[in-house]
Amino acid sequence: MAGRIPPQFIDDLLARTDIVELIAGRIQLRKGGKDYQARCPFHDEKSPSFTVSHEKQFYHCFGCGAHGTAIGFLMEYDRLGFREAIEELARRAGLEVPTEGAATPGPDHAPLYALLEQAAALFRRQLREHPQAPQAIDYLKGRGLSGEIAARYGVGFAPPGWDFLMTRLGAEPGARERLAQAGLITEQDGRRYDRFRSRIMFPIRDRRGRVIGFGGRVLGDEKPKYLNSPETPVFHKGRELYGLYEAQQARRKLERLLVVEGYLDVIALAQFGLDYAVATLGTATTAEHLQVLLRSAPELVFCFDGDSAGRSAAWKALEAALPLATGSQSLRFLFLPDGEDPDTLVRAEGQAAFEARLARAAPLSEVFFDHLSAQVDMVSRDGRARLVTLAKPLLSKVPAGIYRDMLEGRLAALAGIEPRRGPAPGRARRAAPPVQRPTRPTRVALAIALLLDHPELAGEAAAQEDDWRRGEGPGVAILAQLLDAIAAYPTINKATLIERWRGHPHFDYLQRLSVAPFLEDIPVDGLAAELIGALQGLGKDVRDGERLRPLNRRSTADWSEEMREQMDREAEQARTRRR
């Protein structure tokens, strides 16, 4: 397992990266004052509200609120994980990514990726040139697929014979070992031979578009009908999804992902305009699949056959989804008529009718309660009690919050349980969410926001008394760490400073603070004064608290006349400030 990437390397990598150059390689930017502007790639808009700052090495959209560093942009735009984004920036900078906590450097998988890409190219060529390719082409045409859609998904043909790939890719020293490591050849009784023979080949790509494995569909009666690559150093079927890369290339902003079961379902749906389908690779939907899916689109629709096997598969997917179900993203289930699959159904009724079915897909909550209710007698009290017994352990997996409360409320209604009048014994009442966010930030939030957006202001803070450091609360600790980081690296820019907090529980909050609207209301020549005022106010709060603490610990009956006069003065001053 790869170790942690040293923070110093990330700092250096960001210092070598020009975010303007990076983003300009993906979308068209134009100069607008000291910054660069474009129409936002993360939402639809007619006039540009997306800005890129060369000085701060930061992007921000005033329309949808998207913002971040070069690392964040790659994660959002190219849909990369954090480590993948670091590796991409390192590749651009000609650096190798070091790791901490690893006994040895991670293995170099570049030769495997290159070999798999060569195999994919060979399979594509055979679909055009091999004497037996017409049989594969006839099969694809029979399934209603065009040459254009087959090319988009890189469909190929593995010809018959035992050593097609070994002959063409296994001649160099060590090549056959790499073929075996990539899952392209297998061994039995001491004899090596090609894993895929006489099959239509579907390359499986990761989110960066690299071929990591294959699925093969047999043309004859050989078993199994579908054969996938085995687990390899670059291919883990419980984590990867067929068609996700192609869906992301077809639609820059995915609003929905349709999860189906087969390669040809994905391709057939894409041919009919539904180019947002993906497939699990011969395995049930896993928690890792769901994490990838939920990062990729706000709505997921799982499509299954309507028979018992399909409903069983749907229930497994639902169970895997419960720990990730917060209600913030839509999780729904579509059950097809008996004997139909997405491929046959979309060809029979077309895109519009199929999407109408998707619009009627059942939400997770409905499938959840329908599945459990079918197992009990909902007419009897004992049956409804049994429903509660079945549902409670499953609902405990749902993250605490409004969505779980709603599911528990639905369970209570189905079971005929009267709602409680007040909090349950031993259970604290959940605080109601605030009606609205305050328009004026707290002093500590203001200081943090100013330093994140303008690290050069740290010198002003250093000149102030640091009584505020004795304050309590996580905000004070974060403010202190920010100032310490800037003091150690005085030339640090906004992007590098913010990236130091990635992985911290408050990272998202800090990013939002760095582009908070209230910063726009502060004139440039007033920034230092705002920071000084915030720090002085925090310091005064600390000193007042320390001075009054001894009084607060004593009974008011023990106060002297002098103490009472002091408290009266403090109260009058507080009233005056409020006026």
N, C-alpha and C positions, 0 to 999 in steps of 0.2 A: 504494500500500500504506500502511495506517495506521501512524503512528509509535508509539514507545513512550509509554505513559501515564506522566506524571511521578509519581514516588513521593509528592511533596508533595500532589498531587491525591488520591491514594488515602488518604493520612493524613486529609486534610480530609473526604473522603467518608465514611470510617468514623466520624469524629467527629460527623458530622451524622446518622448512621444509628443507630437503636435496634434492636438485634438482637431484643429481645423483641417489639417491635411488628412487625418483619418476619416472624418465625416465627409469631407469633400470627395473622397474616393467612393462614396456610396450614394450621396444625394448632392444636388446642385446647390452650392452656396453662392451668395453675392455679398459684397462688402456693403455695410450699412453703418457709417460712422466708424467707431473703433472696433465694432463687433461684426459678425457675419450673420446673415439671415437666410431663411429658407421656409418653404411650407413644411409643416411638421410631418415627419414620416410616421408618426404614431397615431395620428387621427386625421380625418378629412377636413380640409379647410381651403378657402379660396384665397385668402391673403396671408402672407407669411407672419407667423408669430413665434417661430422657432429661432433662437439666437445661439450663437456659439462664440464664447469669449476666448480669444487667444491669450489675454493677460491672465485670466483665472483658470484656463484650461477646463472649462465647464460649459455644459449646454443646458438650456432651459427653454421650455415652451410656455408662453403666457396664455396659450389657449387651453391645453389639456393638463398642464402642470408637470409634464415629463421633464426630468432633469437628472444630471449626473456627470460623471467623469468619462474619460475614454474607456475605462473598464466597464462602467455602467452602460455606455452606448453599445458596445459590442454585445453585452449580455442581453440588451433589449432588442437591438436591431438585427443582429446575427443569431439571436436566441442561443447564446452560448452559456455554459456554466461559468462560474468564477474562474476556476483553474484554466478552462479552455480559453477564456478571454485573455488571461495572463499569457498563456502559451502563444496566442495569436500576436499579441503586442511584442512578445519577446522575439518571435520569428521575424517580425517587421524590423526590429532593432538589431537583429543578428546576434541575439543573446541566448544562452541556455538557461533554463529555469532551475535554480538550485532549490534544495529542500532542507528543512530542519527536521530532526527527529527520525531520519531514515538512516539505517546502517549503511546502505549502499544506494547509489543513484538509481532511479527507476529505469526499467528497461526501455530501450529505444524501439518503438513499434513502427517506425517509418518504413523499414523493409517489408513488413507485413502489409501495411496499407498499399504500398506500391505493387506488391505481388497480387493482392486482391483486385486492384484496379486493372492490372494486366489481364487477369482472368476474365473480368467483366468485359473488357474490350474484345477478347477472343470469342467469348460467347455471343456477343452482339454480331461479330463478323460472321460467325457460323450460321446465324439465323438468315443472313443474306446469301451466303455462298455454299453452304454444305449441300451435297446431293440429297440428303434426307430432310433438309430444312422445310421443303414444301409441306410435309406432314404436320410440322409444328405451326407453319403459317396458316394452313387450312383450319387447324384447331382454333387458333386465335381469331380468325375471321368468323368461324362458327359461333364463337362467343360474342361476336359483334364488335370486336376491337379493330381499330384502324391502325395503319402503320405509324401514323403520327403519334397516337397515344402510346403505342408500344415503345417508340423511340424516346418519348418523354420519360418513361419509367425505366429505360435501359434494358428492356426485355431481350433475352438472348436464347441460345440453344446449345445444350451440351450434347454433342453427337454420341452415337453408340461407340463402344470400344472401352478398353480398360486403361488406356494410357495416353489419352488425348492431351491432357494438361501436363503429364509427366514428360512427354516427348517434347513439348514446346516450351515449357517453363522450368523443367527440372534438369537441364543439362549441366549447368554450372555447379561447382563444388558447394555443397551445403544447401542447394536449391530445393532438393526433395525434402529435407528436414523442415525448411520453411513452408513448403506446400502442406506438409502434415500439420505443422503448427497453426497454419491458417485454416485448417479443416477442409482443404481441397482434395487431399488424398487420404486414404485410410489403409489399414494394414490388417491382414488376417492370415494366420498360419505362416507368418514370416514373409508374406507376399504383399507388396504395396500396389494399389490401383486407385484410379479416379473414383471419388465418392459420387459424383454426379454423372450419369450416363443416360442418354436418350430422354432428356428432360427439357422442358421449357424453363428457362432460368430467370429468376427475379432477383436482381441485386438489392441488398438491404443496405441503406445508407444511414450514417449517423447524422446528427444535427448540423455537422459541418460539411455534409455532402460526401464524406469519404465512404467507400465501399468497405463494409465490415463483415459481410457474410452473404449467403445466398439462400434462396428457397427454390426448390426444383419441383415441377409438376410433371409426373410421368405421362407419356403418350400412350403406352399400352396398358396391360393389366398388371404390371409389376406393383408390388407393395413395398413400402407405403406409397399411397398416391402422391402425398406431399412429403418432401424431405428437406429439412433445414440443416444449415451448417451446425456443427456441434459447438459447445462452449469453447472459446479460444481467448487468448489474451486481449483481443479487441472486440469480441462479440459475446454479449450476455443477453440471452433472449428474454429474461425476466425484466429487462430494463429498456430494451429497444422496441420501436414501433415502426412497422413497415409503412412507408408513404408519408411520414411526418416531414421529412426534408422536402419532398416534392410539394406537399401542401403549403409549407411555409414559403417556398419559392413562388407558388401560384398566387398566394394572397399575403401581402406584406403584413396586414393586420387581420389575424384570424378571429372571427367572431364566434365560430362554432367548430368543434371537431366531432366527427361521426366515427365511432369505434365499431368496426366490423370484424369478421373472423378470417377472411381470406384475401390473398393477394389479388385475385381476379375481381373480387368485390370492389376493392379499392380502385383498380384501374377502370373497371366498367363504370363506376359512379363518376370518376373524373371525366370520362368521355362524354357523359351526359351533363356536364357542368357542375357536378357536385364534387369539386376538387379539394374537399376538406376531410376526406375519409382516411383513416389509418387502421391498421390491423395489428393485433397481437400475433406473436410468432409461434403459433401452435401451443400456446400455454394460456392459462387463466390470467385475467387481469390482476396484476400485482400492485402493491403499494408504490413501488418504484415507477411502474407505468403511470399510475395516477398522479404522482408528483410531477412527472414530465408533462402530462396532459394538462393539469391545472395551471402550470406555468405558461402554457402555450395558448390557451383560449379561455374566455369567460364562461363558455357553455359546452358541456359534453353531453352527447347523446349516444348511449350504448344500444347497438342494434343486434337483436338475437332472433333466432327462430322461435315461433310461438309454441313449439312442442315442449315436452317435459325437459328434454336435454337443454334446450335454449333457456328455459326459465331457471333451470338449475345453474347454468353458467351466469345468468343475470344476477342471481342471488349471491353467488361468489364475488362477482364484481361489486355488488352493493356492500357486502360485508367489508371488502377491502377499502371501500370509499368512506366508511363511517368515521374513522379517525381524522379524515381530512374535510369532512362536511361541516361547513360553517354557515351555509346559507348565502355566502357572498358570491358564489358561483353556482350556476344551474347544472344539476346532474339529473338527467332524464333517461328513460328506457323506452325503446321502441320494439314491439314484438310483431314479427311478420306473420302473414297467413301461413297455414300449414303447406309445406311443399315449396315455399318460395324462399329465395335468398336475395340479398340486395342486387346482385347481378341480374337475375332473371326478372325481378320486379321492376327495376328502373328501365329495362329494355321494353317491358310490356306496357308500362303506363307513363313513362317519360319523367322529366325532371320536375315539372310543376306538381304533379300528383304525388311524387315521392316526397318532395319537400313539404307538401300538405300533411303527409303522414308524420313527418318529423315534428311539425308544429303541434301535433296531437300526442306526442310522446308523453308518457306518464312520469311525473316527478318522482324523485327518490322516496319521498315520504309516502306517496300513494302505493308504490310497489312494496315498500317495507311493511305497511300495515295490511295490505291485501295478502301478502305471503304468509304472515303470521296468523291472520284471522282465519285463513283457510285451514289451519291446523287445529282449531278449537271450535267448540260449540258456542257461538256468540249469543245464543238465546238464553243459556243458563248462566247463573252467577259463577258456578264453578268454572265454566268455560272462559268467562271473561277474566276471572282470576288467573287462569292458566295463561291467558294472553299477556297479562302483566308480568308473570313469571318469565315468559319467553322474551319479552321486549326489554325489560329492565337491564339485563347484562349487556345487550347490544347498544342501548341508548347511552350507557355509561362510557362507551368508546367515542361518542360524539363530543367534540370540544365544547366546554362550558360556554354558554352564551345564549343569545336570543333564539337561534335556530334550535338548539337543544331544548330550550324552554318550550318552544312551540311543539316540538315532537312529543314532549312529555305531557303537554296540555291535550294534544290529540289522543294520546293513549288514555289519559284520564277520562276524556269524553267517551271513547269507545267502551271503556270498562265500566262506565257509569259511576265514577268516583266524583264526589262533590269536591269542588276546589276548596283549599284551606283558607281560613280567615286569618291571614297573617303568616309569618314565617314558620316553617316546620321547627319543632323542638330540636335544639342542638345545631341548627343550620342558620347561618347569618343571612340576613336579607341582602340580596344583591343590590348594590347602589344603582339608582336610576341614572341613565346617561344624561349628561348635561344638555340643557335645551339648546344652547348655542355656545360657540366658542367665544371667549372674551376678545374684544376688539383690541385691547391694549395688552401687550405681553407682560409677563412678570419681569422683574429686574434681571434675574438670572437668565431667563430665556432671551431677553434683549441683548445681554452681554455675550452670550454664546453665539447668537445669530450674527452680531457685528464682527466677532472674531473669525467665524467661519467664512464670512463673505469678504472680510478685509483683515487678513492675518497681520498686515503691516501696522495695525492699531495696537499690537501687543506692547509696544514701547510705552504707550500712554498708560497702560495698566501697570507696567513695572514701576512707574513713577508714583503710584498711589500706595497708601497704606493697605496692608493685606489682612486687615481684621476679618474681612469677608470669608477668608479661607477657613475660619473656625465655624462657619455656618454648617447647618445640617441639611441633608437631602442629597439625592443623586445629582441634581443640577449643579450644585456647588463643586462636587468632586469632578464632574465633567469639565466645568469651567477651569478648574485648577490644572487638570491634565492638558487641556488645550493650550493654556499659557506656557506650561512646562515644555510642551512639544515645540511650540514656536520659538521659545528661548533657546532650545537645543539646535534648532534649524531655522535661523532668522529669515532665510530667503524662501521658505516653504510657500507654495501657492495654495489656492483654495482646493483644487482637485486633490493634491497630494495629502493635504490635511484631512479632508473628509474621508479619503480611502483608508486612513489609519483606523477608522472606526468601523469599517465593514466587518460584519460578524458580531458586533456589539449589539446588545438588545435594543439600544436606542438609536441605531444607525439610521433607520428610516425617519425617525423624528428629527434627528440632526440634519439630514438632507433637506427636509421640509423647512426647517428653521433657516437654512442657508439661502433660501429663495422666498422667505416669508414676505407677504405683501407690505407689512409695516416698514420694511427696509426701504421701500421705494419712497416713503413719505419723509425720509430723513435726507436733508441736503448734504452734499458731499462735505461742505465745510462744517457741518454739524455732527459728523460721525464720531469724532474724538470726544466731543462734549457729552454725547449720549452715553458712550461707554464709561467715561469718568463718572457721570451722574449715577449710572447703574451700579458701579462698583462702590461708590461712596454710600449710596443708599443701602446696599447689602451690608456694608461695614457697620453703618449706624444701627441697622436691625440687630446685628450680632451684639454690638455693645449694649444696646438697650435691653436685649434679652438677658445678657449676663448681669447687668446691673439690677434688673428687677427679679431675677431668679431667687435671690435670698428672701425677698419680700413675699413672693408667691408661695414659698415653702412654709411660711408662718401663718398662723391664724390671724385674721384681721383684728381680733380682740387684743392681740399682743402688739399691734402697731403703736408706735409712739406718735405724738402729735406732729412731729416733724415728718415722719413717714407719711401720715395722712395728707399733710399739705403737699408733699412731693407728688403723691399719686393724683391729687386734685389738679396740680399744675400739668402733669402728664396728660390727664384726660382732657383738660381745656385746650392744650396744644393740639391734641389729636382732633378735637372738634373743629378748631380753627383751620387745620390743614384740609379737613373734609369740605369746609365751606369754599 
